[in-house]
Amino acid sequence: MHIFAIANQKGGVGKTTTSVNLAAGLAQAGQRTLLIDLDPQGNATMGSGIDKRGLQRTVYHVLLGLAALAETRVTSPTGGFDVLPANRDLAGAEVEMVDLDRRESRLKRALAQHDAEYDFVLIDCPPSLSMLTLNGLCAAHGVIIPMQCEYYALEGLSDLVNTIKQVHRNLNRDLRIIGLLRVMYDPRSLLATQVSAQLEQHFGDKVFKTLVPRNVRLAEAPSHGIPGVLFDKTAKGAQAYLTFATEMVERVKTWNNEL
């Protein structure tokens, strides 16, 4: 089981879009996939076709030890992957977890019992370094960083890399950066091509080959509760995420050989 946190401390960079579409793309490729929604907004849950308002149990209950993962997960009716869903209840978890024992590793312990059931676990982290994000980073083997190729994104990236190094040093020795995914990419923008080149120069093969373009159909898909890769398979954004899913499977194979 490979566990990847999809994280960026900057908001609006396509974390949830990446989480949902990568999960659906991996499921399409025959990979047993679980998507964990760690954002109280519950957008990954809704984008997977699950109504967050009607849920009896969510990731909140799992983190607080009120329910088991097995009885909380639901299968995306449109994407074919499992989801550990979230809704606004999760906002209260931050405060309630303060007094709990080993509070930063509660998600990791919940996942440990399901090691043989999934090939991939993807964790959609909120856009802040909160106790929820920390649980995601402590549970993960690696971090996928979606980012736009713009000036401010580079500033935020250095903060995130430092955070990952701190978590690696103090809490999770397995954690590493798996790769940077360039999203909402506009090849007509000179700045975008310059920032993209800077990323490749600085991070080398840590930058995924896949480029996800700006795409209206990807943006429309969540309102229908269907992952973009299935909402319109012909759209350039959908094809990019399917390519990315294939690239992830290949990268994990080479990663296994390195271990």
N, C-alpha and C positions, 0 to 999 in steps of 0.2 A: 504493500500500500504506500503510495507516494502522496504526501500531504503538502500542498502548496498554498501559502497565503498570498492573496492578491491585494497589494497594499500600496498606498501613496498618501502621504499626509496632506497633499493638496486635493481639494474637492473638485468635482466636475471633470475628472480626467479619464473617465470611462472604466472605472474599476468594476462596477456592477455589470455594465454591458459586456466587458471582457469575461467576467465570472460566468454569467449565464450562457454566453455563446460558446465559450470554451467547454463548459460542461456538456452542452448539447452536441458540440462537435466531437468531443471524446465519446459520448454515447453513440453517436452515428458511426464512429470508427470501431464499435464493439467493445469499448472500455467500460467496466463497471465503475460508475462515477457517483460521488456524493458531493453536493454543493451545500456548504454551510453559510447561512446568512447571519453575519455578526453585526449588521447595521440595524439599529432600532427603526429606521425608516421602512425596512422590509421591502425594499425595491427589488432585490433579487428574488424574493419569494413571489411577489406579484408578477415579475417578468417571466417566471417559470410556470405561470398559469395557476397559481395557488392563491386563494382569497385569504389574505392575512387576517381579515376581521372575524372570520368564522373558526379560527383555530382554538382548540381546547388546550393544547400543549405546544410550546415552542422551545427554541434553544435556551431561552430564559430559564425554563424549568429544568433543563438538563444541567446548565451551569450551577444552579442552586441545589442540585441533587434532589429535586422534587419529582423528576421523571427520568426514565432511561432513554437513551438515544433510540433504541429499537422501537419503542412505543411512540416516539415523537416524530420520527422522519416520515415523510410522505413522498410519493412518486409524482414527479411533474407529469401532468396529463398530456402536455404538449411536447415535452423534451425528452422523455424516456430515461431521465436520471433521477436519483433520490435527492430530496431536499430536507435539510434541517432548518425549518422556517423561523422567521422572526416577525415580530410586530412591535408596537410601541411599549409593550411590557418590558422589553429589553432595556429601555432607558433607565429603569429602576435597578437593574442588576449592578450597575457601577457602585451604588451606595450599599446595597445589600451584601456585596461580596467583600467589602472592606474588612469585616471581622472574621471571614472564613479562613480556614487553614489552607495553605498553599494555593491561594486564590488565583495566581497567574497560570496555574497548570491544570485547572479544572476541565478545560476542553480536551487537553491531551489525555487525561485519565479516562474521560468518557469515550474517546476514540479507540483507546488501547484494546478494548474488548471486541473490536470489529475489524481487526487487522486483516483477516483473511477474506473479508466480504467485498472489498473495493480495490480497484487498480489505482484510481485517482480520487483524492479528496481535495476540493477547492474551497478556500475560506475567503469570503468577501468581507474585507475589513472596513470599518468606518474610517472617514477621513480625519482621524486625529489619533494621537498616541494616548489611548485610553486603556483602561483595564481590559476592555473587550479586544482591542487590537493586540494587547500584550498576550492575551490568551491565544489569539490566532498565531502570533509569532512563536510562542512557546510550543505550540502543537505541531508546527510546520517543519518540514525538512528543508524547505527553501521558499524564497519570495519571488513572485513575478511582479514586476513594476510596470504598470501601464502609464505612459506619459505622452503628452503632446510635445511636439518639437517647437517650443517657444522659449523665450529668454527666462521667464520666471520659473519655468519647469526645471531648469538646470539648478537654480538656487534651492528649490525645494528638494531636489534629488540628493544633494549633499547632506541635508539634514536627515533624510530617510536612511541613507547609507550609514551614517553615524549611529542612528538608532539601532539598525540591524546589527552593527558591530558590537554595540553595548549588550544587546540581548544575547548574541552569540557568546560573548565573553562571560556573562554573569548568569544566564538562565538556560540557554539551549545551545549546546556545543554542535549540534547537527545543522543549525541554521546557516544558510548561505544564500546569496543572490543567484537565482537560477537564470534570470534574464530580464532585459528591458524590452518592452513591447511598445513600438511607436504606433500611437492611435490618432484618429481624427487627422490623418496626414493629408496635407495638400501639396502635391508636387509642384504646383505653380508658384508657391510661396518661396522666395529666396531665403527668408529666415528659416523656414522649415527645413530646407535642404542643408543649410549651414549647420543648424543645430543637430540634425541627423548625422552629418559627417563628423561633428565634434564627439557625439556619443560613440560612434564606431571607432574613432581614433582613441578615445579614452578607455572605453570598456571592451573593445575588441569583440571576441566571440560571445560575450555576455549579451550582446544586442541580438535579439531574434531577427532572422532574415525577413520574416513576414512584416509587411507594412499594412496597417488597417486604414483605409481612406475615410474621409468624411463621407457619410452616407445617410440619406434621408430615410431609406427603408429600415435601417438598423434602429433609427430613432423612433420610428412608428411602431415597431414590433412590441415593445412593452405594454402599450395601451391595449393590445389584443391578447396579452398573456401568452405570447408565443416567442420563443427565442428567435433572434433575427436570422440565424442560419437555416431555420425552417419556415419562417414567415415568407421570405422571398429568396429562394436558393440561387436565383440568377443575379441578385444584387452583388455589386463588387465587394461591399462590406461583408456580406454573408460568405462569399467565396474566400475572402481573406481570413476569416475566423476558422473556416474549415481547413484551410492550409496551415493555420497556426496550430490547430489540434494535431495535425499530422506531424508538424515540426516538434511539438511537445513530446509525442510518443517516441519519436526518433531520438530526441535529446535525452530522454530518460533511459533509453537503451544504452547510449554511450556513457551516461552517468553511472549506470550499473556496472559497466565494464571497468570504470575507473576505481570503483570501491574495492 
